[in-house]
């Protein structure tokens, strides 16, 4: 079966279909990770994105029920150079193609992914439509013209939890099966803007009692739970579209220690009256170098974002930049000088990827314990 990718500038890529039959619009981006496709597929931060993997062979270790970051895949489409139909791994449950089919995700293989990535790097991430059903370009263009893209839209509302819930699972060792569940030291209320489960696991395995709340939870509802700290999660899309969250974060500033990751970092930046901008093609992969400006060390990080906070727009007397992206010199982290709040743009929970930045969870515990009243 054939499948097609049509970009908003009229560029067409035609290849072979795998996964589900159908069509979907989204923003076409690329990810440079060699592994971790199941974590990428189930990360809510990728909602309304058509992911192109730069590594040429994807699916060789299959899929399983443990390597997921949420309840289902969220991507609009998945593009690879070559899909492996015969995976081999002791944890494999089903092939990538079967996994996509069961979850309604359209896959496209057999195209020159290098050409597509170079096109995106040159022209920038753009709207596109992937289809394995209707291959008529006129019909696909009509559907694509209806798709508004990500800028200034709130798509967090589509991925956040419907109601609060308690999370009590820790990190599980893949070999031994042992779960890390230390004694509880701090109570954390975590905002779910599209939260990855491994973030929750790491909070628990660092001694946190975790209560998760929906994206529209008010500051009053959060403070009523008497937490030791507030966590702002990752999530999809443009932070400017999530103005209700920015308003509540403003009310929380100075009340409780705050730690933000990815979209949480951007929302904290907006709450501090900073400005955001859209990156040309974003940062997505597991090998991005970031400099810790406090220690001078270089961390290899896992990243997934298309928007960025302009640190020059933040008040230097109130905010200190702590991390710098060495590929394009954009802001990867900052902390508040006078109140207990800090954040990073990248993903310290990795999964999969480097563990260089795991210390940030311990830093959050320390900050909460120092500010307990």
C-alpha positions in Angstrom: 0.0 0.0 0.0 1.2 3.5 -0.8 1.3 6.4 1.6 1.9 10.1 1.0 3.2 13.1 2.9 2.1 16.5 1.6 3.8 19.6 3.0 2.1 23.1 3.1 4.7 24.4 0.5 3.5 21.7 -2.0 6.4 19.3 -1.5 5.3 15.6 -1.8 7.0 12.5 -0.5 5.5 9.1 -1.6 6.4 5.8 0.0 5.0 2.7 1.6 2.3 2.6 4.2 2.7 0.8 7.5 0.6 1.1 10.6 -3.0 2.4 10.4 -5.0 3.3 7.4 -6.2 6.9 7.2 -4.9 10.5 7.2 -4.0 13.1 9.7 -2.7 16.7 9.7 0.1 18.0 12.0 3.4 19.9 12.2 6.1 17.9 10.4 9.3 17.7 12.5 12.3 15.4 13.0 13.9 13.6 15.9 17.6 12.6 15.9 17.3 9.8 18.5 18.6 6.4 17.6 16.3 4.6 20.0 13.2 5.4 22.0 10.5 5.5 19.4 7.9 4.1 21.7 8.6 6.7 24.3 8.4 9.4 21.5 5.1 8.0 20.2 3.5 8.0 23.7 4.9 11.4 24.8 1.9 13.9 24.9 4.4 16.7 24.0 4.3 15.3 20.4 0.5 15.8 20.1 -0.4 17.1 16.6 3.1 16.4 15.3 4.2 14.2 12.4 7.5 12.7 13.5 10.4 11.9 11.1 13.1 9.7 12.6 16.6 10.5 11.2 18.0 7.2 12.2 17.5 4.9 9.2 16.2 1.7 10.8 13.4 2.0 13.3 11.4 -0.8 15.0 14.2 -3.4 15.4 13.5 -4.0 19.0 9.7 -3.9 18.7 7.4 -2.6 21.4 6.3 -3.6 24.9 3.8 -2.6 27.5 6.4 -0.9 29.8 8.1 1.6 27.6 5.3 4.0 27.5 5.0 7.6 28.7 1.2 7.9 28.8 -2.0 6.0 28.1 -1.6 6.0 24.3 0.4 7.3 21.3 -0.4 11.0 20.6 1.5 11.7 17.3 -0.3 12.6 14.1 2.0 10.4 12.0 5.3 8.5 12.0 7.9 8.6 9.2 10.9 6.3 8.9 13.4 5.3 6.3 13.0 1.6 6.9 10.6 -0.1 9.3 11.7 -3.4 10.8 8.9 -6.0 10.5 10.8 -8.7 12.4 11.9 -7.2 15.7 14.2 -9.1 18.0 14.4 -8.3 21.7 13.7 -10.2 24.9 11.1 -7.6 25.9 9.3 -7.4 22.6 5.6 -7.8 22.6 4.6 -6.8 19.1 6.1 -5.1 16.0 6.1 -1.4 15.6 3.7 -1.7 12.6 1.2 -3.7 14.6 1.5 -1.2 17.5 0.7 1.7 15.2 -2.2 -0.1 13.6 -3.8 -0.9 16.9 -3.5 2.7 18.0 -4.6 4.4 14.8 -1.3 6.0 13.8 -0.5 6.3 10.1 3.1 5.3 9.3 5.1 6.1 6.2 8.4 4.3 5.2 10.6 4.1 2.2 11.1 7.8 1.6 14.5 9.7 1.6 14.3 10.9 5.2 17.5 12.8 4.8 16.0 14.9 2.0 12.9 15.6 4.2 15.1 16.6 7.2 17.2 18.9 5.0 14.0 20.4 3.6 12.7 21.1 7.2 16.1 22.5 8.3 16.1 24.8 5.4 12.5 25.9 5.2 11.5 25.3 8.9 9.0 23.0 10.5 5.7 23.3 8.6 2.2 21.9 8.4 1.7 18.7 6.6 -0.8 15.8 6.0 0.1 12.1 6.0 -2.3 9.7 4.3 -2.5 6.0 3.6 -6.1 6.1 2.4 -6.9 9.1 0.1 -3.9 9.7 -2.2 -5.5 12.4 -4.2 -3.3 15.5 -3.7 -6.2 18.0 -4.3 -8.2 16.3 -1.6 -5.3 16.3 0.8 -4.5 19.9 0.1 -8.1 20.8 1.0 -7.8 19.0 4.3 -4.4 20.5 5.0 -5.7 24.1 4.4 -8.2 23.6 7.2 -5.5 22.7 9.7 -4.5 25.8 11.8 -1.1 24.7 13.0 0.2 25.2 16.6 0.9 28.9 17.0 -1.3 30.6 19.7 -3.5 27.6 20.1 -4.3 25.7 23.4 -3.8 22.0 22.7 -2.9 21.2 26.3 -6.6 20.8 27.0 -6.7 17.8 24.7 -4.0 15.8 26.5 -4.3 16.8 30.2 -6.0 14.5 32.7 -9.8 15.1 33.3 -9.5 14.9 37.1 -6.9 14.8 39.8 -5.2 11.6 40.7 -2.5 10.2 43.0 0.7 8.6 41.5 2.6 6.1 43.6 4.8 4.1 41.1 8.5 4.5 41.1 11.3 3.7 38.6 11.5 0.0 37.8 14.8 -1.7 37.0 14.3 -3.4 33.6 16.6 -6.3 34.5 15.7 -7.1 38.1 12.1 -5.8 38.1 12.8 -4.0 41.4 10.9 -0.8 42.0 12.6 2.2 43.7 10.2 3.3 46.5 12.1 5.3 49.2 10.6 6.9 52.2 8.4 9.9 51.4 10.2 13.2 52.2 8.1 15.8 50.4 4.6 16.3 49.0 4.4 17.5 45.4 1.4 18.7 43.4 2.2 18.2 39.7 0.4 20.1 37.0 -0.4 17.8 34.1 0.1 19.8 30.8 0.8 16.4 29.1 3.0 14.9 31.7 5.4 12.0 31.0 5.0 9.1 33.3 8.8 8.8 33.8 8.8 12.2 35.4 6.3 11.0 37.9 8.3 7.8 38.5 11.4 9.8 39.2 9.6 12.2 41.6 8.4 9.1 43.5 11.8 7.5 43.4 13.3 10.7 44.8 11.0 10.5 47.8 8.0 12.5 46.7 4.3 11.9 47.5 2.8 13.0 44.2 -0.7 14.3 43.5 -1.4 15.2 39.8 -3.9 17.9 38.9 -5.4 18.9 35.5 -3.9 21.9 33.6 -6.8 24.2 34.6 -6.4 23.6 38.4 -6.4 26.9 40.2 -3.6 28.1 42.5 -6.1 28.0 45.4 -6.9 24.3 44.7 -3.2 23.5 44.6 -2.3 25.4 47.8 -5.3 23.8 49.6 -3.4 20.5 49.4 -0.6 22.0 51.4 2.2 20.7 49.1 5.9 21.2 49.8 6.4 22.0 46.1 4.7 22.4 42.8 5.9 20.8 39.6 5.1 22.2 36.1 5.1 19.4 33.5 6.0 19.1 29.8 3.3 19.3 27.2 2.5 20.1 23.6 2.2 23.3 21.5 2.6 27.0 22.1 2.8 28.2 25.7 1.1 31.5 24.7 -2.1 29.5 24.1 -2.2 28.3 27.7 -2.8 31.7 29.3 -5.0 30.3 32.1 -2.0 28.3 33.4 0.3 31.3 33.3 -2.2 33.3 35.4 -2.3 30.5 38.1 1.5 30.1 38.1 1.8 33.9 38.8 -0.3 33.3 41.9 1.9 30.5 43.0 5.2 32.4 42.7 6.9 32.8 46.1 4.2 30.6 47.8 5.8 27.2 47.2 9.0 26.0 45.5 8.4 25.4 41.8 10.2 23.2 39.3 9.3 23.2 35.6 10.3 21.0 32.7 9.9 21.8 28.9 6.4 23.5 28.5 6.5 24.0 32.3 9.8 26.0 31.8 8.1 28.1 29.1 5.0 28.8 31.2 7.1 29.8 34.2 9.0 32.2 31.8 5.8 33.8 30.7 4.6 34.0 34.3 7.7 36.0 35.0 6.8 38.4 32.1 9.2 36.8 29.6 8.6 36.4 25.9 8.5 33.2 23.9 9.5 32.7 20.2 9.1 29.8 17.8 12.2 27.9 16.8 12.8 27.4 13.1 12.7 23.6 13.3 12.9 22.9 17.0 15.1 20.6 19.2 14.1 17.0 19.2 16.5 14.1 20.1 18.6 12.5 22.8 22.0 14.0 22.1 21.7 17.8 22.5 24.7 19.4 24.3 23.7 21.9 27.1 26.2 23.9 29.2 25.5 24.2 33.0 26.6 27.8 33.5 27.0 27.2 37.3 29.4 24.3 37.0 30.8 24.7 33.5 30.0 21.1 32.8 28.4 19.9 29.5 25.3 17.8 29.8 24.1 15.6 26.9 20.3 16.0 27.0 17.1 14.6 25.7 14.9 17.4 24.1 11.5 17.9 22.5 10.3 21.5 21.9 9.4 23.9 19.1 9.1 27.1 21.2 11.7 28.8 23.4 11.8 31.5 26.1 14.0 34.5 25.2 16.1 34.9 28.4 16.9 38.5 27.4 13.3 39.3 28.0 13.5 38.3 31.6 14.5 40.7 34.4 18.2 40.1 35.2 17.7 41.3 38.8 15.0 38.6 39.3 16.1 35.8 37.1 19.5 34.1 36.4 20.1 31.9 33.3 21.5 28.5 34.4 21.7 26.4 31.2 22.7 27.2 27.6 22.1 25.2 24.4 25.5 24.8 22.7 23.9 24.2 19.2 22.1 27.5 18.9 22.9 29.4 22.2 19.2 29.4 23.2 18.0 29.3 26.8 17.8 25.8 28.4 17.2 26.8 32.0 16.9 29.6 34.6 16.3 30.1 38.2 14.7 32.9 40.2 17.1 34.9 42.4 14.6 35.9 45.2 12.0 33.1 45.2 12.3 29.3 45.1 11.7 28.5 41.5 13.8 27.0 38.7 13.2 25.2 35.4 14.9 23.6 32.4 13.8 23.4 28.8 15.2 19.9 28.2 14.1 16.6 29.7 16.2 15.5 32.7 14.1 12.4 33.1 15.4 11.2 29.6 13.8 7.8 29.1 15.4 6.8 26.9 18.6 8.8 26.7 21.3 10.3 28.9 21.1 10.5 32.6 23.4 13.5 33.0 20.7 15.8 34.3 19.0 13.5 36.9 20.5 15.7 39.7 17.7 18.3 39.0 15.2 16.1 40.8 17.5 16.0 43.9 17.8 19.8 43.6 14.0 20.1 43.7 13.9 17.9 46.9 16.6 20.1 48.5 14.7 23.3 47.6 11.5 22.0 49.1 13.2 20.9 52.3 14.9 24.2 52.7 11.5 26.0 52.3 9.3 23.9 54.5 7.2 25.9 56.8 
